[in-house]
Amino acid sequence: MSTTSSKTNKQFMILSALGILFVVDAHAWSGLGIMTSVFPYNSFFMPMFCFISGYFFSPEKISDLPKYLLRKARALLIPFFIWNLIYGILTSVLRYADFITYGSPLSFKTLFIRPFLDCAMFEFTLPSWFVPALFLVIFVYSLLRKFMMRFWNPYIMTFIFIWIGIMCVYFSRHGYNHSYMLIILKTGFLLQFYHIGNFFQTHIEAHFHHPLFVISATSLINVILIYITNDQIYFNDLATMSGFLTNYYWLPLLTSLTGICFWLTISKILVPAIGDHPVITYISENTFTIMMHHVFFFNIYNLLLTILVKSSVLHLPFDIQSFRNTAWYRFEPFNACKIVYVIFGLFGPLLCKYLFQRYLSHIASVWKKINPKDNV
């Protein structure tokens, strides 16, 4: 989900790296829990990815709208659907071998329709619901910008997008988040953050100073909101728009903004220290890879534990049946065990991609040696 432009923006590289770390940590049941007592991950982190993507949008990019949307589809949807097919086949094979009991059968619906709904068909792929959702947000926003070019007022549109987002929370709370209505509600909710990212870049960033004030103000606001809502400021299951916990329909917008502003400021502060660090760069360039594969690598760790327990190398209360029943089983006899899942989920996909890239480079260099005419 990173962009070419983002690679030269150190602040947003750090923000992207932090965001994907939060995703992995959340799905590992928050072994790290970085500032989650004030800024729960599920109160801002998926809107933050839309904010990051919207930040790098510019009207010039849609001068040739079909070409722009085709490029976005090639970057987001094609890799997504390839991996969706691979995980669908893997899940079917494991189910047929009676190794696991979860997962839906391969079909046109599970391969091409449900990814735009809940994306829960193969379990490994559930976190990647954001990829097709982001494409729809980009698609709708680009169409609006293109066909409203002369009448586009960023201030008025900010108000309209926020109103749409609040209404999407309202309708979700009242049970309309099912079937194809879910696609509309999810897209409408995320649109506001994509636009706010672009609005921030064009109208706010130049005046976004005083980091100590931003950190203090956003923290204080969230503490007050936690008190008012009895610690219910987070919202789960954006994939199904089913996790809004209160009837404060404006709350997801506000907590998303406080979380984004807080971590955006922290990222800016960290630029001199880690802005050029190769690990941060590699993580920020491969957020799609981590988003797509971290649950699978959680289960690689579970598989290792299963082998060690079954062979009596380790005597642990590891629940093998729960491991077979769901890709979301976590072995956590104590909190530190969650951090092992974070390590597997974050660095497993990165290591495999790095090794695969090295392998391709080696093949390319060998090919050039045996076919010198191709280099002419």
N, C-alpha and C positions, 0 to 999 in steps of 0.2 A: 504494500500500500504506500510505499515510499515513492517519491517522484524524483525526476532528474534535478529539478530545481532545489529540492530539499537537501540534496547532497552538499550544496554549497552554503547552506544556512545552518551553522553550528548549533544555534539555539534550538531549532526545530529538529535537528538530528538527535539531540539529547532528549527532547520531549518525546519523540517517537520511540526511542530506546526505552525510556521510562515507561511509556504507555504499554508497550508490549511486555515489559517485565511485570507490570501490574496485572495484565491479562493472565500470564502464566501463573503468577503467585495467587491470584484469585481462584483459579481452577485447581491449584494445589492446596486449597483451603487456607490460604493466607499464612503460610509459614513465616514469611518476612513481615507482612502486615505494615508496610511503610506508611506511617502517618494515618492509618485507617481508623484510628479512634476519632479523628477530626474530619478526615476526608476519605470515607469508605470508597473503595474502588468502584463499586456499583452505583455510586452517586454521580459519576462523571466520566469514567474512562472511555466508554464507547463513543459518547458525544465528542470527546476530545479528539478521536481519530478523524471524525467528520470535520471538526474545526481545523485540524492540520491540513487535510486535503483541500478544504475550501480556501485556506490561506494562500495556496499556490495557484488558485484559479485566476485567470485574467480573460477579459472579453476578447482579446486578440486571438486567443486559442480557438475560438469558435467561429472565426471568419469563414472557415470551411467546416460547417457543423457535421456533415456525414463523415468526413475524414477524421475529425476529432473524436466522435463517438466510436468510430471503428477502432481507432487507436486505443481508446479506453477499454473497449471490449476485448481487444487482443491482450492488453496488459492485465486485466482483471478476470474476465469471464473464461477465456480459453484455458489458462492454467488451472483455474478453479474447477472447471468441468472435467478436465483431464484427471486431476487428483480425485475428484468425486467418483469418477468411474473406477479408478484404481482402488480406492477404499471400498467401493461397492463390491468389486470382485473379491477383494481380500476378506471382507466381512462374510460374503457368501461362502467362500471356501472354508473359513474357520467355523461357520455354522454347520456346513455339510460334514465337516470332520468332528462335529460335536465338541469342539474346543471352547466355543462361546455359545451363549443362548440369545444374544441380542442382535439387533440389526434387522432392517427391512429387506425384502427381496428386491433384486434388480428389476426396474421397470422404467418406462418413460417418465412416470410421475416422480419416482425417487431420484432419477438422474437429472431431470430438467425442471420440474415444477416445485417440488418440496424445498429445494435450495432457496427459493424466493419466499417460502413460507417459514417453516421452523428450522430446516436444515438438520433435523435430528435423526434422519433415516438410518445413518450408519454409525452414529454416536461419536466415532473418531472425528467426524467432520463438523460437529455441532458448533464449535467456536468460530468456524469460517462462515457462519451465516452473515457476518458483516460484509463479506466481499460482494455478493450479489446485491445486498442492500445498499452498499456504497455506490455501486454502478447505477442503480435506479435513482439515487439521489443526484448523482452527477448528470444523468440523462435528463431528469426533470428540470434541474436547475439550468442546464445549458439551453434547453428548449425555451424556458422562460426568458433567459437573458437574450437569446437570439431574437425572439419574436416580440419582445417588449423593449427592444434596444432604445427606441426614441422616447419611450414613456417610463423608462426605468428610473425610479428614485430610490436610492439605497436606504434612506431613512424610512420612507413609507413601507418599502418591502421588508425592512427589519421588523416593523410593527406587524405586518401581515403574516410573516413567517412565524413569529412568536405566537400570534393568535392561533394559527393553524396547529402549532406544536402543542399548545395548551388544550385545544379541542381534541387532539389525538389522544392525549392522556385521559381526558374526560370520557371519550367514547370507549377507550380501552377499559377504564374502570367500570363502565356500565355494560361490559360483556360483548362488545362488537368486534373484538380482536380474534376473529376466526375466519377461516376460508380466505377468499381473495380480499376481503376487507382488511385482513391483517397486513397485506402488502401496502395498501393505501395508508393505514395508520402508521406503520413503521417508517415509510418514506416521508410522510408529513412531519413526523416527530423529528427525524434526523435532518431534514432540510434546513431547519432553523440554525443548526450548528454549522452546517456547511456555509450558509450565508454569513453567519457571524464571523467565521474564520476569514472570509473575503472582506467583510466590512472592517474587521480589525486591521487587516493589512493595508487597506486603502484610507481609513479615516481615524484610526485610534492609535496604531503602533507608534507613530511619531511622538505622541503625547503620553505614552505608557511608561512612566518613569517611577521613581521613588519605590524601589523594591521592598524596603522595610515596611512602608505603609501598606502596600498590596498584600504582603504576607500576613501582617497583623490584622488588616480589615477582613480578608477572606476567612482567616481562622476564627475571628470573633463572630462573624456572621454564621458560620457553620456550628459553632458551639451554641449559639442562641437557637438555631434551627433544631439542633439535637434536643435541646431542652423543651422547646415548644412541641415537637412531634414525638417525644418520648423515645428518642434514638431510632426513629423510623425515616431517616432522610435518604436512605438508599433505595434503589429500584432494581429488582432482579429481572432476569429473563426478558431482556429487550428483544430477543429473537422472536418471542411470542407476544410481546407487549402486555405481559400478564403480571408483572412484578411491582406495579405501583401500589404503595402501601397505604396512602392517605388520600383524602379528598382535597388536599391542597394541590390543585391541578397545576399551579405555577411552580411547585417545589422542584420537580426534576430540572426545569430550566435554571433555576437559581443555584441549585447545588452543582449543576454541571458548570456553570459560569465561575463559581467560586473555586471549584477544583481545577478547572482549566487555568484560571488566572494565577492560582497558587503555584502550580507546577510549571507554568510558562515562566514565571518569575524565577523559580528555583533553577530552571534550565539556563536562563540567562546568566545567573550568578555562577553556574558551573562551567560556562564556556571557557574561561581562561585555564581552568584546571584540567578538564577532560574533553574539551571541544575537538581536539585533534587526535584523540586516542583511537587507535585502529579497531579496538573491540567495540567501542561505541559506534563508530562508523559502520562496521560490519553488521551490528545488530539493527541499526536504523535502516540500512539498505535491504534488510531481509525480514521485515516485519510480516510480510505475506507468508514466507516460509515457516516462521515460528507460529503464526496464527493457525496455519493449516495443519501442522504436524505435532504440536506439543502434546496433545492428548494421546496420540499414538506412542510417543516416547515415554509418557507416564506409564503406559502399559508394557513397554519394553522393560522398565524397571520392575513392574509387577511380575512379569514373566520370569525375570531373573530370580526374584524372591520365591516364586512358585517352584522353580527348578531346585533351588537350594533347600527349600523346606521338604519337598518330596523326596529328595535324595538324602535327607537327614543331615545335611551339612550344617544347617541352622535349625534351631528349635524355636520357632516364633509363632505367635498367635495370628499368623497370616490367614485370612479367610479366602481360601482358594475358590469356594463356590461363589462368593460375592464377586471375585475377579472374573469368573466366567459369566456372571449375570449382567455385568455392566462395565463399560469402559471408564466409569467415573468412580470406581472403588479406589480409595486411598488407604494405605496401611500407615496408621499414625498412632502408635502406642504412646508417643510423646511428641511434642510440638516440633522438635528438631527434625523428625522424620519427614515433615512436609518440605523442608528445604531440599532434601534429596530429589523430590519431584520437581522442584523449581530448576535444579541443576540439569536434570534429564530433559525437562521440557524446553528449556531455553537453549542449552548448548548442544543437545542431541541433534536437532534439525540443522543447526549452524555447522556442526562438525561434518555431518553427512554431505551437506551442500559444498562445503569447502573441499572435501576429499573428491567429490564428483567433479568439481571444477578443475582440480589439479589433474585428475584422470583425463578429462577432455583436453586440457592443455598439453599433456604428455602425448596423447594420440595425435593432436594437431602437429606437434613438433616432429614426431616420427614420420607422419605423412609428408611433411615438407622435405625431410631428408631423402625419402625414397621416391618422391615425385618433384624434383627440383624445377621442372618446367612449369609447375603450377605457381611458382613464386615469381615468375617473370611478368 
